[in-house]
Amino acid sequence: MTERIRNLRKFFIEEHQHRAHRKAPVDPFLLAAAFREQNLPDTERAVKRLVYMLDEETPLLFPEQTILFLRTNPTLQALFTEEEKEALAAEYRLHELGELSNICVDYTRFLKVGFPGMRSRLEAQKNKFVSCGQMEKAAYLEGQLAILKALESLILRYRDAASDAGNTLSADSLTRLLSDVPHTLQDALQMQRIIHFTMWCAGNYHNTLGRFDQYMMPYLRADLDAGRLTEESALELLEEFFLTFNLDSDLYPGMQQGDNGQSMVLGGMTPEGKDGFNLLSRLCLQASLELRLIDPKINLRVSKNTPLSIYELGTQLTKQGLGFPQYSNDDVVIPGLEELDYRTEDARNYAVAACWEFIIPGRGMEIPNIDALCFADVMRKAVTGHLADAPDYTSLFEAVTEKLQERVDEMCENTKNLYIFPAPFLSLMMDGCLENGRDISLGGIYNNYGFHGTGLATAADSLAAIKKYVFDTGEIDRKELLDAMEKDFDGYDRLLHLLRYEAPKMGNNEELPDSIAGDLLEAFARAVKGKKNVRGGCFRAGTGSAMYYLWYSKDMGATPDGRRAGEGFSCNYSPSLFIHSKGPVSIVKSFTRPCLKHTINGGPLTIELHDTLFRGEESITKVAALVKSFIDRGGHQMQINAVNRDTMLDAQKHPEKYHNLIVRVWGWSGYFVELDKEYQDHIIKRMELTV
């Protein structure tokens, strides 16, 4: 890390000095109230809000910066008043905040034509619509032109401010961007920063970065060939660019601080079927390693052909406690997407959404986190309703699949009548929107929905215990088990200990619970197969939990695996919190036994390793080999936490000492001391699985 980057990191990240220059917060419903009085339609509101947000920004730059744009207006204006939003929620299904989120745009649609080229395309297409009498479509593009005008005005103000400050490098870069496409990495990164900045100002969130190394590599190659950059100076530029993702992130919405969706994908197969890992991929890993920040969140696409050396590069980041990279297996993901009718070139070009879900840059108006199935819940309902009279395990499992199907049918029904706020700026970077004068919120090339799947290990372990102890050996009386569950195991200490600590557990390489988990996943995949949402897309089953591992477990009674009422499930696709683990190799073997190609919405195996394991280079190779074995055995996704229980317990007592302590939460990394205590406690509990 150069001295300049160290200075910028200290100024922005450690001391947050730039935040003192922000304006005071204002009423977030100021614009919405005016919109309501004028009875403005939603798209016009979205345009006027973004124009307002850009107009309200004051150029802010500091010494040693070369990549500009900082938020000075901390208040995102709402599109609707609270009363209007309540009325919308009563009439429609609103997903999360209602704003468009968690998709991946095609940044090259801007980068390849530049700001002037985009303006020309909009004007030409608008004129076509006018000549055809399609005035509504023409008006939509007119709104996008208004946004572009406001954005170019802000760029001009930044250009002038940079010039006045003597920052000729930035001033010249912005001057070029106002009149031409980017030709250098400096200009391309500055343009990317402007676009990403604007997406957040537009109210969109979980704004992912897609396959950054693929679309930025041409600029790096041109600079290296022309002698404008060396690898060292390119790394410095990348590190400054990476810093920008951490400057305004405290203003971004999320379930917890750090849950902002700024994910970056590196490596993987290209649309042409070639290996995409390149020099920029390597430099991005190095930049993240040196900066040690939670953003951007690195995702590494790998396959059986990926050499161990690349896994070792990723493991260096894990060693630093970043909680990433998250690994995604092309050998599983690409065929799985193809089975769901994704075009081969699109499947090969997949990116990762905010957490782990697989999406297609520039082509998908997909909602990969629209709801979640709780395996533990459908299992528990089947057990409490049918175990007493079930003649055998097969009939009990049939009851489980019936409950699972009922829940899936309910979730599918709940996705109808969906309303998403318009996103005219994002639509500029989505295929077909400009050409058809249509907002991406109304649909894209792919319109699929994804369901998470939480509590899998709890369900599999519970059914394994019932099969073994109730039906196979008769060691447990079914009435006794049901009574114990109803009483939360109070007075059933022997039974609780047997189920909790001695019964078969997924994660110990035991055939019984692992095969049951596979049966449950296949049942989930069958339950959604062939179903279509109202936009014509399919439903995708997944193994991720998001926050549901705590949400759904809070109010759930005791389960047959010895879990007591209210205790949490494991996070994502992982062993239960009560397993006496035989080690990570057994976990990998267990979690690669099920076929994962049909539950292709994503959801990683999450493993906690004690940070002392990473002493010495030999440990790097061993952990890298563990990840490689998971991929080679057919695992779909994996992420590793390098954590220390004592450190986290001390951080709860003395948070002021641990501002830089990073942990992997569910599909994102955050600062431990910024998490709510329930999430802190769960991560500490997961430490009991560490080796």
C-alpha positions in Angstrom: 0.0 0.0 0.0 1.4 3.4 -1.0 1.7 6.3 1.4 -1.1 8.1 -0.5 -3.5 5.2 -0.1 -2.6 5.0 3.6 -3.4 8.6 4.0 -6.7 8.3 2.2 -7.6 5.2 4.3 -6.8 7.0 7.5 -8.7 10.2 6.5 -11.9 8.5 5.2 -12.1 5.1 6.9 -10.4 5.4 10.3 -11.3 9.0 11.1 -14.4 9.6 8.8 -13.3 13.3 8.5 -15.4 13.7 5.3 -18.6 13.1 7.2 -18.3 16.4 9.0 -18.9 18.2 5.6 -22.3 16.6 5.0 -25.4 18.7 5.1 -27.8 18.4 8.0 -30.5 15.8 7.5 -33.9 17.0 6.4 -37.4 15.6 6.2 -37.3 12.6 3.9 -40.9 13.2 2.8 -40.5 16.8 1.6 -40.7 15.8 -2.1 -43.3 13.1 -1.6 -45.7 15.6 -0.1 -45.3 17.8 -3.1 -45.6 14.8 -5.5 -48.9 13.9 -3.8 -50.3 17.4 -4.1 -49.4 17.4 -7.8 -50.8 13.9 -8.2 -47.6 12.9 -10.1 -47.3 9.4 -11.6 -44.6 7.1 -10.2 -42.1 7.4 -13.0 -42.2 11.1 -13.0 -41.6 11.1 -9.3 -38.6 8.8 -9.7 -37.1 11.2 -12.3 -37.8 14.4 -10.3 -36.4 12.8 -7.1 -33.1 11.8 -8.7 -32.8 15.2 -10.4 -33.4 16.8 -7.0 -30.8 14.5 -5.3 -28.2 15.3 -7.9 -28.9 19.1 -7.8 -28.6 19.1 -4.0 -25.1 17.6 -4.1 -22.2 19.9 -3.4 -18.8 18.9 -4.9 -16.6 17.7 -2.1 -13.0 16.7 -2.7 -9.9 16.4 -0.5 -6.1 16.3 -1.0 -4.6 13.3 -2.7 -8.0 12.1 -4.1 -8.1 11.3 -7.8 -11.4 9.4 -8.0 -14.1 11.8 -6.9 -17.8 11.9 -5.9 -18.9 11.9 -2.3 -22.4 12.2 -0.8 -22.9 15.5 0.9 -26.7 15.2 1.1 -27.4 12.4 3.5 -31.2 12.4 3.1 -32.7 10.2 0.5 -36.1 11.6 -0.4 -39.0 9.2 -0.5 -41.2 8.7 -3.6 -44.4 8.4 -1.6 -45.8 9.8 1.6 -46.2 7.3 4.5 -50.0 7.3 3.8 -49.5 6.6 0.1 -47.1 3.8 0.8 -49.5 2.2 3.3 -52.2 2.4 0.6 -49.8 0.8 -1.9 -48.9 -2.0 0.6 -52.6 -2.7 1.1 -53.2 -3.0 -2.7 -49.9 -4.6 -3.8 -47.1 -6.9 -2.7 -44.2 -4.6 -2.0 -40.8 -6.3 -1.8 -38.7 -5.0 1.0 -38.5 -1.2 0.7 -40.4 -1.1 -2.6 -37.4 0.3 -4.4 -35.6 -1.7 -7.1 -32.7 -3.5 -5.6 -30.4 -6.5 -5.7 -30.0 -6.7 -9.5 -26.9 -6.4 -11.6 -26.8 -3.8 -14.4 -24.6 -4.0 -17.5 -22.1 -1.2 -16.8 -20.7 -1.5 -20.3 -23.9 0.0 -21.7 -22.6 3.3 -20.3 -18.8 2.7 -20.4 -18.8 1.8 -24.2 -20.8 4.9 -25.3 -20.0 7.4 -22.5 -22.3 10.2 -21.3 -22.5 12.0 -24.7 -23.1 8.7 -26.5 -25.9 7.8 -24.1 -27.5 11.2 -24.6 -27.4 10.7 -28.3 -28.9 7.3 -28.1 -31.8 8.6 -25.9 -32.5 11.5 -28.2 -32.5 9.4 -31.3 -34.8 6.7 -29.8 -37.1 9.4 -28.4 -37.5 10.9 -31.8 -38.4 7.5 -33.2 -41.1 7.1 -30.6 -42.4 10.6 -31.4 -42.5 9.9 -35.1 -44.5 6.7 -34.4 -46.9 8.5 -32.1 -45.7 6.5 -29.1 -45.7 9.6 -26.8 -45.7 7.7 -23.5 -42.5 6.0 -24.4 -41.0 9.2 -25.7 -41.9 10.9 -22.4 -40.2 8.1 -20.5 -37.0 8.7 -22.4 -37.4 12.4 -21.9 -37.3 11.8 -18.2 -34.1 9.8 -18.6 -32.6 12.7 -20.5 -33.5 15.0 -17.6 -31.6 12.7 -15.3 -28.6 12.7 -17.6 -28.6 16.5 -17.8 -28.6 16.8 -14.0 -25.8 14.2 -13.7 -23.7 16.0 -16.3 -24.3 19.3 -14.4 -23.0 17.7 -11.3 -19.9 16.3 -13.2 -19.3 19.9 -14.4 -19.5 21.2 -10.9 -17.0 18.6 -9.7 -14.8 19.4 -12.7 -14.7 23.1 -11.8 -14.1 22.3 -8.1 -11.2 20.0 -9.0 -9.7 22.7 -11.3 -10.1 25.3 -8.6 -8.4 23.0 -6.1 -5.5 22.4 -8.4 -6.4 18.8 -8.9 -5.7 18.8 -12.6 -5.7 15.0 -12.9 -9.3 14.7 -11.8 -10.4 17.9 -13.6 -8.9 16.5 -16.9 -10.5 13.1 -16.4 -14.0 14.7 -15.8 -13.5 16.9 -18.8 -12.8 13.9 -21.0 -15.8 12.0 -19.6 -18.1 14.9 -20.5 -17.1 14.6 -24.2 -15.9 11.1 -24.9 -15.9 7.5 -23.8 -13.3 6.4 -21.2 -10.1 5.2 -22.8 -8.0 4.8 -19.6 -8.4 2.9 -16.4 -8.4 6.2 -14.5 -11.3 7.5 -16.6 -13.2 4.1 -16.5 -13.0 3.9 -12.8 -14.1 7.5 -12.3 -17.1 6.9 -14.6 -17.9 3.7 -12.7 -17.8 5.6 -9.5 -20.2 8.3 -10.9 -22.6 5.6 -12.1 -22.6 3.7 -8.8 -22.9 6.9 -6.8 -26.0 7.9 -8.9 -27.6 4.5 -8.4 -27.6 5.1 -4.6 -28.9 8.6 -5.1 -31.8 7.1 -7.1 -33.0 5.1 -4.1 -31.8 1.8 -5.5 -29.9 -0.4 -3.1 -27.9 -3.6 -3.0 -26.2 -2.2 -6.1 -23.8 -4.9 -7.2 -20.7 -4.6 -9.3 -21.0 -7.7 -11.5 -18.0 -9.1 -13.3 -15.7 -6.2 -12.7 -12.5 -7.8 -13.9 -14.1 -8.7 -17.2 -15.4 -5.3 -18.2 -12.5 -3.3 -16.7 -9.6 -5.4 -18.0 -9.6 -3.8 -21.5 -8.8 -0.4 -19.9 -6.0 -1.9 -17.8 -4.5 -3.7 -20.8 -4.6 -0.5 -22.9 -2.8 1.4 -20.2 -0.2 -1.3 -19.6 0.5 -1.6 -23.4 0.8 2.2 -23.8 3.1 2.5 -20.7 0.6 4.8 -18.9 0.4 2.4 -16.0 2.5 -0.3 -14.4 1.1 -3.1 -12.3 2.1 -1.2 -9.2 0.4 2.1 -10.2 -2.6 0.2 -11.4 -2.9 -1.5 -8.0 -2.7 2.0 -6.3 -5.5 3.2 -8.5 -7.6 0.1 -7.8 -7.1 0.6 -4.0 -8.4 4.2 -4.2 -11.4 2.9 -6.2 -12.1 0.2 -3.6 -12.0 2.9 -0.9 -14.9 4.7 -2.6 -17.3 1.9 -1.7 -16.7 2.6 2.0 -17.1 6.4 2.0 -20.9 6.7 1.9 -21.9 3.2 3.0 -23.2 4.3 6.4 -26.0 6.0 4.5 -27.1 2.8 2.6 -30.1 0.7 3.8 -29.7 -2.9 4.9 -30.8 -5.4 7.5 -27.6 -4.6 9.4 -24.8 -2.1 8.9 -22.6 -3.7 6.2 -25.5 -5.4 4.5 -25.2 -3.2 1.4 -24.8 -5.6 -1.5 -21.6 -4.1 -2.9 -20.5 -7.5 -4.3 -17.9 -7.9 -6.9 -17.4 -11.1 -9.0 -13.9 -12.2 -10.2 -12.8 -15.0 -12.5 -15.0 -17.7 -13.9 -16.0 -18.8 -17.4 -16.5 -16.1 -20.1 -19.6 -16.2 -22.3 -17.4 -17.8 -25.0 -16.4 -20.6 -22.6 -12.9 -19.5 -21.8 -11.3 -19.0 -18.4 -11.9 -15.4 -17.3 -9.4 -15.1 -14.4 -6.9 -12.4 -15.5 -4.4 -9.9 -14.2 -7.1 -7.6 -13.0 -8.7 -10.4 -11.0 -5.3 -10.9 -9.2 -4.9 -7.2 -8.6 -8.4 -6.9 -7.1 -7.6 -9.7 -4.7 -4.3 -8.0 -3.7 -6.1 -4.6 -3.3 -8.7 -6.2 -1.0 -6.0 -8.0 1.0 -4.0 -4.8 1.6 -7.0 -2.5 2.4 -8.8 -5.0 4.8 -12.2 -3.4 4.3 -15.7 -5.0 4.1 -16.4 -3.4 0.7 -16.3 -4.4 -2.1 -17.3 -7.9 -1.1 -15.3 -10.3 -3.2 -16.9 -13.4 -4.9 -14.5 -15.8 -6.7 -15.9 -18.0 -9.5 -14.0 -21.3 -9.7 -14.3 -24.8 -11.2 -12.6 -28.1 -11.2 -10.0 -26.6 -13.5 -9.1 -23.8 -11.1 -5.5 -24.2 -9.9 -4.7 -24.4 -6.2 -2.7 -21.2 -6.5 -5.9 -19.2 -7.0 -7.5 -20.7 -4.0 -4.4 -19.8 -2.1 -4.8 -16.2 -3.1 -8.4 -16.3 -1.9 -7.3 -17.9 1.4 -5.0 -15.0 2.1 -8.1 -12.8 2.3 -9.8 -15.3 4.6 -6.7 -15.3 6.8 -7.1 -11.6 7.3 -10.6 -12.2 8.7 -12.5 -10.6 5.9 -15.1 -13.4 5.6 -14.6 -13.5 1.8 -14.0 -14.4 -0.9 -17.2 -16.4 -1.3 -16.5 -19.2 -3.9 -19.1 -20.2 -6.5 -18.7 -23.3 -8.6 -19.2 -22.9 -12.3 -19.4 -26.6 -12.8 -22.6 -26.7 -10.8 -24.1 -23.2 -11.3 -23.9 -23.0 -15.1 -25.6 -26.3 -15.8 -28.2 -25.5 -13.1 -29.1 -22.2 -14.8 -29.2 -23.9 -18.2 -31.8 -26.4 -16.8 -33.9 -23.3 -15.9 -33.8 -22.1 -19.6 -31.0 -19.5 -19.2 -29.2 -19.1 -22.5 -25.7 -20.8 -22.3 -23.8 -17.5 -22.9 -25.9 -15.8 -20.1 -25.5 -18.7 -17.7 -21.7 -18.5 -18.3 -21.9 -14.8 -17.6 -23.6 -15.0 -14.2 -22.8 -12.6 -11.4 -23.7 -12.8 -7.7 -26.3 -10.6 -6.2 -26.0 -8.9 -2.8 -25.3 -12.1 -1.0 -25.0 -15.2 -3.0 -27.9 -15.5 -5.5 -27.0 -16.0 -9.2 -28.2 -13.3 -11.5 -27.4 -12.2 -15.1 -25.9 -8.7 -15.6 -28.0 -6.4 -17.6 -30.6 -9.0 -18.5 -32.4 -10.0 -15.3 -35.3 -8.3 -13.5 -35.1 -11.1 -11.0 -36.0 -11.1 -7.4 -33.8 -13.9 -5.9 -34.8 -13.3 -2.3 -38.6 -12.8 -2.6 -39.4 -15.3 0.2 -38.0 -18.3 2.2 -39.0 -21.8 2.9 -38.3 -23.0 6.4 -37.4 -26.7 6.2 -37.5 -27.0 10.0 -41.1 -25.6 10.1 -42.6 -27.9 7.5 -40.8 -30.8 9.2 -42.1 -29.9 12.7 -45.7 -29.5 11.4 -45.5 -32.9 9.8 -44.0 -34.5 12.9 -46.5 -33.0 15.4 -49.4 -33.8 13.1 -48.4 -37.2 11.8 -45.7 -39.0 13.9 -48.2 -40.4 16.4 -50.0 -42.4 13.7 -47.3 -42.8 11.0 -46.8 -46.6 10.2 -43.2 -46.0 9.0 -40.7 -43.4 8.2 -41.7 -43.3 4.5 -45.2 -42.2 5.4 -43.8 -39.5 7.7 -41.5 -38.1 5.0 -44.5 -38.0 2.6 -46.3 -35.8 5.2 -43.2 -33.6 5.3 -43.2 -33.2 1.5 -46.9 -32.4 1.6 -46.4 -29.7 4.1 -43.4 -28.4 2.0 -45.6 -28.3 -1.1 -48.3 -26.4 0.8 -45.8 -23.8 1.9 -44.3 -23.5 -1.6 -47.7 -23.0 -3.1 -48.4 -20.3 -0.5 -45.2 -18.5 -1.2 -45.9 -18.6 -5.0 -49.3 -17.2 -4.4 -47.9 -14.4 -2.3 -45.7 -13.2 -5.1 -48.7 -12.1 -7.2 -49.7 -8.5 -7.6 -46.1 -7.3 -7.1 -45.3 -3.6 -7.5 -41.8 -2.2 -7.7 -40.9 1.5 -7.8 -39.6 2.7 -11.2 -35.9 2.9 -11.8 -35.3 5.1 -14.9 -31.5 5.5 -14.3 -30.8 1.8 -13.8 -33.0 1.1 -16.8 -30.3 2.8 -19.0 -28.1 -0.2 -18.3 -30.6 -3.0 -18.8 -31.1 -4.8 -22.1 -34.2 -3.7 -24.1 -35.3 -0.8 -21.8 -34.0 2.1 -23.8 -35.0 0.4 -27.1 -38.5 -0.2 -25.9 -39.1 2.9 -23.8 -39.8 0.6 -20.8 -38.7 0.7 -17.2 -36.8 -2.4 -15.9 -39.2 -2.6 -12.9 -41.8 -3.9 -15.4 -39.7 -6.8 -16.4 -36.5 -7.8 -18.2 -35.1 -10.7 -20.2 -35.2 -12.9 -17.1 -38.0 -12.5 -14.6 -37.4 -15.3 -12.2 -38.0 -15.3 -8.4 -35.9 -17.1 -5.8 -36.8 -18.8 -2.5 -34.3 -19.2 0.2 -34.2 -22.4 2.2 -33.4 -22.2 5.9 -33.3 -24.7 8.8 -32.1 -27.6 6.5 -29.7 -29.1 9.0 -32.3 -28.9 11.8 -34.9 -30.7 9.6 -32.5 -33.3 8.3 -31.1 -34.1 11.8 -34.6 -34.3 13.3 -35.8 -36.7 10.7 -32.6 -38.8 11.0 -33.1 -39.0 14.7 -36.7 -40.1 14.3 -35.8 -42.7 11.6 -33.1 -44.2 13.7 -34.5 -44.0 17.3 -38.2 -44.3 16.6 -38.6 -46.5 13.5 -35.4 -48.5 13.3 -34.3 -49.2 16.9 -37.4 -48.3 18.8 -35.1 -46.7 21.4 -37.4 -43.7 21.7 -41.1 -43.9 22.1 -42.9 -41.5 19.7 -45.3 -40.3 22.3 -42.4 -39.6 24.7 -40.7 -37.6 21.9 -43.8 -35.6 21.1 -44.4 -34.9 24.8 -40.8 -33.8 25.3 -41.1 -31.4 22.3 -44.3 -29.9 23.7 -42.6 -29.3 27.1 -39.4 -28.0 25.5 -37.5 -31.0 26.9 -38.0 -29.9 30.4 -37.7 -33.0 32.5 -36.3 -35.0 29.6 -32.6 -34.4 30.2 -31.5 -37.9 29.0 -33.5 -37.6 25.8 -32.3 -34.1 25.2 -28.7 -35.1 25.5 -29.2 -38.0 23.2 -30.9 -36.0 20.5 -28.7 -32.9 20.8 -25.3 -34.5 21.1 -25.3 -38.2 20.2 -27.8 -38.5 17.4 -26.7 -38.5 13.7 -25.9 -35.0 12.5 -25.4 -33.6 9.0 -21.8 -32.5 8.9 -20.2 -35.6 10.3 -20.1 -37.5 7.0 -23.0 -39.8 8.0 -25.1 -41.3 5.3 -28.5 -41.0 7.1 -28.8 -37.3 7.8 -26.9 -36.3 4.6 -29.2 -38.4 2.4 -32.3 -37.0 4.1 -31.0 -33.5 3.5 -30.7 -34.4 -0.2 -34.2 -35.7 -0.2 -35.5 -32.5 1.3 -33.6 -30.4 -1.3 -35.0 -32.5 -4.1 -38.5 -32.2 -2.7 -38.0 -28.4 -2.6 -36.8 -28.4 -6.2 -39.8 -30.5 -7.3 -42.2 -28.3 -5.5 -41.2 -25.2 -7.6 -40.6 -27.0 -10.8 -42.9 -26.0 -13.6 -44.4 -23.1 -11.7 -44.5 -19.7 -13.3 -44.8 -16.3 -11.7 -47.1 -13.6 -13.0 -44.2 -12.2 -15.2 -43.6 -15.5 -16.9 -40.5 -16.4 -14.9 -39.8 -19.5 -12.9 -39.2 -20.0 -9.2 -35.8 -21.1 -8.0 -35.1 -23.1 -4.9 -32.0 -22.3 -2.8 -30.0 -23.2 0.2 -29.4 -19.7 1.6 -30.9 -18.5 4.9 -30.4 -14.7 4.8 -31.7 -13.4 8.2 -34.4 -16.1 8.4 -32.2 -18.4 10.4 -33.0 -16.1 13.3 -36.4 -14.8 12.2 -38.0 -18.1 11.7 -36.5 -19.8 14.7 -37.5 -17.2 17.3 -41.1 -18.4 17.6 -40.6 -22.0 16.7 -41.0 -24.7 19.4 -38.6 -27.5 20.1 -37.5 -29.9 17.4 -36.6 -33.6 17.4 -32.9 -32.9 17.0 -32.7 -31.5 20.5 -33.0 -27.9 19.6 -35.0 -26.1 22.2 -37.7 -23.5 21.5 -36.4 -20.2 20.2 -32.9 -21.4 19.5 -31.4 -20.4 16.2 -30.9 -22.5 13.1 -27.5 -22.7 11.5 -26.7 -20.0 8.9 -27.2 -21.0 5.3 -26.2 -24.4 4.2 -24.3 -25.4 7.3 -24.3 -27.9 10.2 -26.5 -27.3 13.2 -25.2 -25.4 16.2 -25.2 -28.6 18.3 -23.0 -30.8 16.2 -19.8 -32.3 17.8 -17.9 -31.8 14.6 -15.4 -34.3 13.4 -13.7 -31.5 11.5 -14.0 -29.5 8.2 -13.3 -32.5 6.0 -16.3 -34.3 7.3 -18.4 -31.2 6.9 -17.3 -30.9 3.3 -18.1 -34.5 2.6 -21.5 -34.2 4.1 -22.5 -31.1 2.3 -21.4 -32.3 -1.1 -23.4 -35.5 -0.8 -26.7 -33.9 -1.9 -27.1 -32.9 -5.6 -27.1 -29.1 -5.6 -27.7 -28.4 -9.3 -31.5 -28.2 -8.8 -31.4 -25.7 -5.8 -29.6 -23.1 -7.9 -30.8 -20.0 -6.2 -27.6 -20.2 -4.1 -26.7 -20.4 -0.5 -23.2 -21.2 0.7 -21.7 -23.8 3.0 -20.5 -21.5 5.8 -17.6 -22.8 8.0 -15.9 -21.1 10.9 -12.2 -21.7 11.4 -10.3 -20.5 14.4 -8.0 -17.7 13.4 -4.9 -19.5 14.9 -5.3 -22.1 12.2 -3.8 -19.7 9.7 -0.4 -19.5 11.2 2.2 -20.3 8.6 2.1 -20.7 4.8 1.4 -24.4 5.2 -2.0 -23.6 6.7 -2.9 -21.4 3.7 -2.3 -24.4 1.4 -4.4 -26.7 3.6 -7.4 -24.4 3.8 -7.1 -23.7 0.1 -7.1 -27.4 -0.6 -10.2 -27.8 1.6 -12.1 -25.3 -0.5 -10.9 -26.9 -3.7 -12.1 -30.3 -2.4 -15.5 -28.8 -1.8 -15.6 -27.5 -5.4 -14.2 -30.7 -6.9 -16.8 -32.8 -5.1 -19.7 -30.8 -6.5 -20.3 -28.1 -3.9 -22.0 -25.0 -5.2 -20.8 -22.2 -2.9 -18.6 -21.8 0.1 -17.5 -19.1 2.5 -15.2 -19.2 5.5 -14.9 -17.2 8.7 -11.6 -16.9 10.4 -12.7 -16.0 13.9 -11.8 -16.1 17.5 -14.4 -16.6 20.3 -12.4 -14.8 23.0 -11.9 -11.8 20.7 -15.6 -11.5 20.0 -16.6 -11.8 23.6 -14.1 -9.1 24.5 -15.4 -7.0 21.6 -18.9 -7.2 23.2 -17.5 -5.8 26.4 -15.1 -3.2 24.9 -16.4 -2.3 21.4 -14.3 0.8 21.2 -11.2 -1.5 20.9 -12.5 -3.5 18.0 -13.7 -1.1 15.3 -11.9 -3.1 12.6 -13.1 -6.6 13.6 -14.7 -8.1 10.6 -17.0 -11.2 10.5 -19.1 -13.0 7.9 -22.7 -12.7 8.9 -24.9 -14.6 6.3 -23.9 -13.5 2.8 -22.0 -10.4 3.6 -19.1 -9.2 5.8 -19.6 -6.5 8.4 -17.9 -5.0 11.4 -18.7 -7.1 14.5 -19.3 -4.2 16.8 -21.9 -2.7 14.4 -24.1 -5.8 14.5 -27.2 -6.2 16.7 -26.4 -8.4 19.7 -28.5 -11.3 18.4 -26.3 -11.6 15.4 -23.1 -11.2 17.4 -24.3 -14.0 19.8 -25.1 -16.3 16.9 -21.7 -15.9 15.4 -20.1 -16.6 18.8 -22.3 -19.7 19.1 -21.1 -20.9 15.7 -17.6 -20.8 17.1 -18.3 -24.1 18.8 -18.1 -25.7 15.4 -14.6 -24.3 14.8 -11.4 -26.3 14.5 
